């Protein structure tokens, strides 16, 4: 889903700030905006919960990604 640009073009105007997503497991995608109070903290908490509950073969990444200029970058908190 991260690679479907027209999907994110529709989501981005609805989220305050920059779009941040995570895919901690093959069966989970998490989304928030940097302008949502507590959004990043909630996202990081959800990443940890999903990661810890997922079978190792389903785990993908604990790194949140931010979408800038129609491409994804590792989110560094700024």
Phi, psi and omega per residue, in radians:
X1 nan -0.493 3.132
X2 -1.084 -0.436 -3.073
X3 -1.563 -0.047 -3.126
X4 -1.586 1.544 -3.030
X5 -0.989 -0.747 -3.078
X6 -1.131 -0.460 3.056
X7 -1.133 -0.810 -3.123
X8 -1.248 -0.521 3.060
X9 -1.085 -0.508 3.107
X10 -1.433 -0.653 -3.134
X11 -1.234 -0.751 -2.983
X12 -0.940 -0.764 -3.136
X13 -1.139 -0.321 -3.101
X14 -1.550 -0.230 -3.103
X15 -1.858 2.249 3.088
X16 -1.239 2.414 -3.124
X17 1.372 -2.770 3.137
X18 -1.454 2.657 3.121
X19 -1.421 2.223 3.094
X20 -2.129 2.305 -3.123
X21 -2.335 2.772 3.067
X22 -2.504 2.578 3.093
X23 -2.287 1.378 -3.075
X24 -1.257 -0.404 -3.133
X25 -2.554 2.822 -3.086
X26 -1.061 -0.396 -3.083
X27 -1.914 0.366 -3.109
X28 -2.544 2.353 2.984
X29 -2.316 2.355 -3.099
X30 -2.093 2.481 -3.081
X31 -2.414 2.450 2.985
X32 -2.645 3.074 3.043
X33 -2.071 2.574 -3.130
X34 -1.135 -0.342 3.137
X35 -1.553 0.054 3.110
X36 -1.573 2.062 -3.136
X37 -0.997 2.181 -3.132
X38 1.342 0.036 -3.074
X39 -1.110 -0.772 -3.124
X40 -1.179 -0.744 3.115
X41 -1.082 -0.733 3.105
X42 -1.133 -0.707 3.117
X43 -1.077 -0.822 -3.133
X44 -1.106 -0.669 3.082
X45 -1.115 -0.769 3.134
X46 -1.142 -0.677 3.081
X47 -0.998 -0.855 -3.131
X48 -1.057 -0.778 -3.133
X49 -1.091 -0.820 -3.127
X50 -1.148 -0.756 -3.140
X51 -1.018 -0.800 -3.089
X52 -1.224 -0.436 -3.120
X53 -1.640 -0.254 -3.058
X54 -1.474 2.570 2.993
X55 -1.127 2.558 -3.089
X56 -0.985 -0.637 -3.110
X57 -1.184 -0.289 3.141
X58 -1.719 -0.219 -3.110
X59 -1.218 2.427 -3.139
X60 -2.049 -1.154 -3.066
X61 -2.717 2.480 3.060
X62 -1.665 -0.034 -3.068
X63 -1.523 2.125 3.015
X64 -1.226 2.657 3.139
X65 -2.125 2.528 3.082
X66 -2.004 2.470 -3.132
X67 -1.729 2.045 3.117
X68 -2.299 2.267 3.131
X69 0.927 0.753 3.069
X70 1.120 0.438 3.020
X71 -2.480 2.749 -3.071
X72 -1.673 2.441 3.135
X73 -2.364 2.647 3.065
X74 -1.093 2.265 -3.122
X75 -1.396 2.140 -3.108
X76 -1.850 0.180 3.105
X77 1.553 0.007 3.122
X78 -2.082 nan nan
